[in-house]
Amino acid sequence: MPNVRKGEPLKRLRIMRRRCERFFPTRAMVAGVTPGMARGIRKPAIPKYDGVAKGPTWKDVRRVLQHNTQRTTPSLRAQAVLWLCSIYALRSSEVAGLRLTDIDWREETLCVKRAKRGRYQRYPLQYEVGEAILRYLSKGRPRCACRNVFVTLGQPYRPLGAPGLWQIVSRRFRQVGIKSERRGPHALRHACATHLLKKALRSKTLRTSWVIATRSRLGFMRSTIRGRYEK
């Protein structure tokens, strides 16, 4: 079986191999099918990362962030979510889990509980992100007992979950006209990671420190970032 070409669906190739392995043993008595033929099917050389960008370009991300001009509650909430996902490359569960106490306005820091390993990571609160969150909290977020930053639009107010976050990002992609294999928060995470890694690899003198900083920002403990995001 030939090697995978760049961009060829990997899951489809795995399925084809499994089907062939199941097909030939059941047809052993059919003319032309040699017993033991299934054992001759070699496992294809499938790379762990196919090298194809799964998210939008950084130029498209900037279009996403600049598109909103409304001041309605859904728009204010969406803008805050989009800035968080784009600048900090947060996962859906990390955005959904943000609580009001995780933002220190005096120290201008943001504390995120990482989805993997459950450890906390503190970031400087970037100006545009802070402004977007503050606009939502002061002009869009309803007053309620829920302590999560992002809540549903209708009562009873409860934390906004991953499906709601996916809808926010996907809707903005449609509004801007962005075509991407991934359309949820992970697409913005992927775009941010690729953008940061490209900046790191362009810097010859600070390459190692940049890559380490990028890995830390994404919440990775091991040095797998280049294979996953270098396009």
Secondary structure, 3 states (H helix, E strand, C coil): CCCCCCCCCHHHHHHHHHHHHHHHHHCCCCCCCCCCHHHHCCCCCCCCCCCCCCCCCHHHHHHHHHHCCCCCHHHHHHHHHHHHHHHHCCCHHHHHCCEHHHEECCCCEEEEECCCCCCEEEEECCHHHHHHHHHHHHHCCCCCCCCECCECCCCCCCECCHHHHHHHHHHHHHHHCCCCCCCCHHHHHHHHHHHHHHHHHHCCCCHHHHHHHHHHHHCCCCCCHHHHHCC
